[in-house]
Amino acid sequence: MGLTADRELIYNRINQRVDIMINNGLLDEVKTLLPYQDLNALNTVGYKELFRYLSGEWTLEFAISEIKKNTRRFAKRQLTWFKRNESTLWFDYESDLEKIATSVQAQMV
């Protein structure tokens, strides 16, 4: 089962989520991970951009804009991957709530 939404809505929600993560201490978390920045596990969206900010390569504003851009690209790749699965039932995020609930109930039986 998959949910679809207008691209602008998805992008706005991604941008808001990144802002919330920054406000909730992502930068402080990344500072504590600075000694481990070369680990492959930390080469992920959010960390890698803030490592570049902390190294002086980027401004904080630019790093945040890159996190947003890279997160949007990742979301697009995820959607493309899920769309390849022909058995996925797709529902519109905003208008098909009753259909979604009915489908979930049917799958649980």
C-alpha atoms as an extended CHARMM CRD file, in Angstrom:
* protein
*
       109  EXT
         1         1  MET       CA              0.0000000000        0.0000000000        0.0000000000  PROA      1               0.0000000000
         2         2  GLY       CA              1.3270000000        3.4160000000       -0.9190000000  PROA      2               0.0000000000
         3         3  LEU       CA              0.2380000000        6.9920000000       -0.4660000000  PROA      3               0.0000000000
         4         4  THR       CA              0.5560000000        9.6550000000       -3.1260000000  PROA      4               0.0000000000
         5         5  ALA       CA              0.3940000000       13.3930000000       -2.6860000000  PROA      5               0.0000000000
         6         6  ASP       CA              0.9840000000       16.4900000000       -4.7330000000  PROA      6               0.0000000000
         7         7  ARG       CA              4.7150000000       17.0360000000       -5.2070000000  PROA      7               0.0000000000
         8         8  GLU       CA              4.5000000000       20.5670000000       -3.7920000000  PROA      8               0.0000000000
         9         9  LEU       CA              2.8710000000       19.2270000000       -0.6210000000  PROA      9               0.0000000000
        10        10  ILE       CA              5.5440000000       16.5550000000       -0.2370000000  PROA      10              0.0000000000
        11        11  TYR       CA              8.3540000000       19.0560000000       -0.7710000000  PROA      11              0.0000000000
        12        12  ASN       CA              6.8430000000       21.5260000000        1.6930000000  PROA      12              0.0000000000
        13        13  ARG       CA              6.5210000000       18.8040000000        4.3270000000  PROA      13              0.0000000000
        14        14  ILE       CA             10.1180000000       17.7150000000        3.7470000000  PROA      14              0.0000000000
        15        15  ASN       CA             11.3080000000       21.3110000000        4.1320000000  PROA      15              0.0000000000
        16        16  GLN       CA              9.2970000000       21.7150000000        7.3440000000  PROA      16              0.0000000000
        17        17  ARG       CA             10.6360000000       18.4370000000        8.7070000000  PROA      17              0.0000000000
        18        18  VAL       CA             14.2400000000       19.5070000000        8.0940000000  PROA      18              0.0000000000
        19        19  ASP       CA             13.5740000000       22.8110000000        9.8740000000  PROA      19              0.0000000000
        20        20  ILE       CA             12.1140000000       20.9010000000       12.8320000000  PROA      20              0.0000000000
        21        21  MET       CA             15.1400000000       18.5830000000       12.9410000000  PROA      21              0.0000000000
        22        22  ILE       CA             17.4930000000       21.5790000000       12.9740000000  PROA      22              0.0000000000
        23        23  ASN       CA             15.4610000000       23.2750000000       15.7170000000  PROA      23              0.0000000000
        24        24  ASN       CA             15.4170000000       20.0490000000       17.7490000000  PROA      24              0.0000000000
        25        25  GLY       CA             19.2060000000       19.8000000000       17.8910000000  PROA      25              0.0000000000
        26        26  LEU       CA             20.4690000000       18.0670000000       14.7560000000  PROA      26              0.0000000000
        27        27  LEU       CA             23.4460000000       20.4210000000       14.5880000000  PROA      27              0.0000000000
        28        28  ASP       CA             24.4230000000       19.6170000000       18.1920000000  PROA      28              0.0000000000
        29        29  GLU       CA             24.1130000000       15.9030000000       17.4270000000  PROA      29              0.0000000000
        30        30  VAL       CA             26.3740000000       16.2550000000       14.3960000000  PROA      30              0.0000000000
        31        31  LYS       CA             28.9490000000       18.1670000000       16.4650000000  PROA      31              0.0000000000
        32        32  THR       CA             29.2330000000       15.1750000000       18.8050000000  PROA      32              0.0000000000
        33        33  LEU       CA             29.7640000000       12.8930000000       15.7940000000  PROA      33              0.0000000000
        34        34  LEU       CA             32.4780000000       15.0270000000       14.2150000000  PROA      34              0.0000000000
        35        35  PRO       CA             35.3160000000       12.6620000000       15.2600000000  PROA      35              0.0000000000
        36        36  TYR       CA             33.5150000000        9.8420000000       13.4200000000  PROA      36              0.0000000000
        37        37  GLN       CA             32.5630000000       11.7290000000       10.2620000000  PROA      37              0.0000000000
        38        38  ASP       CA             34.5600000000        9.3720000000        8.0310000000  PROA      38              0.0000000000
        39        39  LEU       CA             32.4350000000        6.3780000000        8.9790000000  PROA      39              0.0000000000
        40        40  ASN       CA             30.2840000000        5.1800000000        6.0990000000  PROA      40              0.0000000000
        41        41  ALA       CA             27.2270000000        5.0560000000        8.3630000000  PROA      41              0.0000000000
        42        42  LEU       CA             27.4390000000        8.8350000000        8.7870000000  PROA      42              0.0000000000
        43        43  ASN       CA             27.5920000000        9.5380000000        5.0520000000  PROA      43              0.0000000000
        44        44  THR       CA             23.8600000000       10.2000000000        5.0350000000  PROA      44              0.0000000000
        45        45  VAL       CA             21.5590000000       13.1030000000        4.2750000000  PROA      45              0.0000000000
        46        46  GLY       CA             21.7000000000       15.5930000000        7.1140000000  PROA      46              0.0000000000
        47        47  TYR       CA             24.9890000000       14.5380000000        8.5990000000  PROA      47              0.0000000000
        48        48  LYS       CA             27.2110000000       14.9590000000        5.5480000000  PROA      48              0.0000000000
        49        49  GLU       CA             25.9170000000       18.4670000000        4.8170000000  PROA      49              0.0000000000
        50        50  LEU       CA             26.3780000000       19.6220000000        8.4070000000  PROA      50              0.0000000000
        51        51  PHE       CA             29.8810000000       18.1370000000        8.5150000000  PROA      51              0.0000000000
        52        52  ARG       CA             30.7150000000       20.4140000000        5.5750000000  PROA      52              0.0000000000
        53        53  TYR       CA             29.2750000000       23.3730000000        7.4810000000  PROA      53              0.0000000000
        54        54  LEU       CA             31.3210000000       22.5100000000       10.5710000000  PROA      54              0.0000000000
        55        55  SER       CA             34.4850000000       22.2080000000        8.4600000000  PROA      55              0.0000000000
        56        56  GLY       CA             33.9270000000       25.7470000000        7.1780000000  PROA      56              0.0000000000
        57        57  GLU       CA             33.2050000000       24.7390000000        3.5690000000  PROA      57              0.0000000000
        58        58  TRP       CA             29.5760000000       25.8780000000        3.6460000000  PROA      58              0.0000000000
        59        59  THR       CA             27.4130000000       28.3540000000        5.5030000000  PROA      59              0.0000000000
        60        60  LEU       CA             24.7360000000       26.9460000000        7.7770000000  PROA      60              0.0000000000
        61        61  GLU       CA             22.0380000000       28.3460000000        5.4950000000  PROA      61              0.0000000000
        62        62  PHE       CA             23.5310000000       26.5880000000        2.4630000000  PROA      62              0.0000000000
        63        63  ALA       CA             23.9760000000       23.3130000000        4.3680000000  PROA      63              0.0000000000
        64        64  ILE       CA             20.3120000000       23.3720000000        5.3980000000  PROA      64              0.0000000000
        65        65  SER       CA             19.2280000000       24.0720000000        1.8190000000  PROA      65              0.0000000000
        66        66  GLU       CA             21.3450000000       21.1100000000        0.6760000000  PROA      66              0.0000000000
        67        67  ILE       CA             19.7620000000       18.8530000000        3.3090000000  PROA      67              0.0000000000
        68        68  LYS       CA             16.3330000000       19.8410000000        2.0070000000  PROA      68              0.0000000000
        69        69  LYS       CA             17.3320000000       19.3000000000       -1.6280000000  PROA      69              0.0000000000
        70        70  ASN       CA             18.9840000000       15.9350000000       -0.9470000000  PROA      70              0.0000000000
        71        71  THR       CA             16.0350000000       14.7600000000        1.1440000000  PROA      71              0.0000000000
        72        72  ARG       CA             13.6370000000       15.6600000000       -1.6720000000  PROA      72              0.0000000000
        73        73  ARG       CA             15.8020000000       13.7210000000       -4.1310000000  PROA      73              0.0000000000
        74        74  PHE       CA             15.8790000000       10.7290000000       -1.7900000000  PROA      74              0.0000000000
        75        75  ALA       CA             12.0800000000       10.8300000000       -1.4590000000  PROA      75              0.0000000000
        76        76  LYS       CA             11.7530000000       10.8880000000       -5.2430000000  PROA      76              0.0000000000
        77        77  ARG       CA             14.0250000000        7.8330000000       -5.5770000000  PROA      77              0.0000000000
        78        78  GLN       CA             11.9720000000        6.0150000000       -2.9450000000  PROA      78              0.0000000000
        79        79  LEU       CA              8.7490000000        6.7620000000       -4.7910000000  PROA      79              0.0000000000
        80        80  THR       CA             10.2510000000        5.5600000000       -8.0790000000  PROA      80              0.0000000000
        81        81  TRP       CA             11.3510000000        2.3300000000       -6.3920000000  PROA      81              0.0000000000
        82        82  PHE       CA              7.9210000000        1.7010000000       -4.8680000000  PROA      82              0.0000000000
        83        83  LYS       CA              6.1420000000        2.4200000000       -8.1600000000  PROA      83              0.0000000000
        84        84  ARG       CA              8.0150000000       -0.4890000000       -9.7450000000  PROA      84              0.0000000000
        85        85  ASN       CA              6.0950000000       -2.8610000000       -7.4800000000  PROA      85              0.0000000000
        86        86  GLU       CA              2.9530000000       -3.5540000000       -9.4810000000  PROA      86              0.0000000000
        87        87  SER       CA              1.1330000000       -5.0600000000       -6.5060000000  PROA      87              0.0000000000
        88        88  THR       CA              1.2080000000       -1.7940000000       -4.5490000000  PROA      88              0.0000000000
        89        89  LEU       CA             -2.2170000000       -0.2650000000       -4.0240000000  PROA      89              0.0000000000
        90        90  TRP       CA             -1.9120000000        3.5150000000       -4.3360000000  PROA      90              0.0000000000
        91        91  PHE       CA             -4.1290000000        6.0040000000       -2.5230000000  PROA      91              0.0000000000
        92        92  ASP       CA             -4.2040000000        9.7720000000       -2.5440000000  PROA      92              0.0000000000
        93        93  TYR       CA             -2.9260000000       11.1050000000        0.7760000000  PROA      93              0.0000000000
        94        94  GLU       CA             -5.5390000000       13.8380000000        1.0940000000  PROA      94              0.0000000000
        95        95  SER       CA             -8.7840000000       12.5460000000       -0.3600000000  PROA      95              0.0000000000
        96        96  ASP       CA             -9.0130000000        8.7620000000       -0.1050000000  PROA      96              0.0000000000
        97        97  LEU       CA             -9.0030000000        8.2420000000        3.6780000000  PROA      97              0.0000000000
        98        98  GLU       CA            -12.0880000000        6.0270000000        3.6560000000  PROA      98              0.0000000000
        99        99  LYS       CA            -10.6870000000        3.8620000000        0.8430000000  PROA      99              0.0000000000
       100       100  ILE       CA             -7.4150000000        3.5430000000        2.7480000000  PROA      100             0.0000000000
       101       101  ALA       CA             -9.1670000000        2.4250000000        5.9330000000  PROA      101             0.0000000000
       102       102  THR       CA            -11.3000000000       -0.0920000000        4.0240000000  PROA      102             0.0000000000
       103       103  SER       CA             -8.2470000000       -1.4990000000        2.2460000000  PROA      103             0.0000000000
       104       104  VAL       CA             -6.2650000000       -1.8050000000        5.4830000000  PROA      104             0.0000000000
       105       105  GLN       CA             -9.1580000000       -3.6440000000        7.1110000000  PROA      105             0.0000000000
       106       106  ALA       CA             -9.4360000000       -5.9990000000        4.1250000000  PROA      106             0.0000000000
       107       107  GLN       CA             -5.7030000000       -6.7700000000        4.2660000000  PROA      107             0.0000000000
       108       108  MET       CA             -5.9040000000       -7.6180000000        7.9690000000  PROA      108             0.0000000000
       109       109  VAL       CA             -8.5320000000      -10.3270000000        7.5060000000  PROA      109             0.0000000000
